[in-house]
Amino acid sequence: MTSDQILQLFAYTFPSIVTGAVAFYFFRLHTNNEEGRRRFLLHKDSQKDALPLRMQAYERMALFLERIAIPSLVVRVGPLTDNKSDYENLLIKNIETEFEHNLSQQIYMTDECWNIIKAAKSATIQMIRKAAMSETETADKLREDILTETMEKASPSTTALSYVKKEIGELWH
């Protein structure tokens, strides 16, 4: 082959190579774009399905926090006997049962929110135990002491419920 033939062969193949490279580049760009679009649509569909589940979890935890708030708890759960210790255990058992019933909701909320809910539960139990350490003799007197103690300070449930509401508000932004 002479140098003219090689130059002529290059002149014919170079445009084909450039055209092939441009076609490959645009095909790859299109494929990546389609993959991104499919990923976006899949994410959008999963969010559409997940949002109602997340909202339901927040609703259930709000209900849990309302139910373990001391005023509603002692009104809803009355003493079965006059024994102060039995009443203390009954209140704590009621809180623990409510909590265990809602354990699965943690997968739909942030770790921070879940930890705040757990802290509210523990603080409520501590308030009950602290009131039970008093000199009271009867379950009814313990009930009064628990209510009196909670009137003086903010309920842990109220604080946790405020955080839950804040987190729900962030879902819309």
Beta strands, then each sheet from edge to edge (+ up, - down):
end
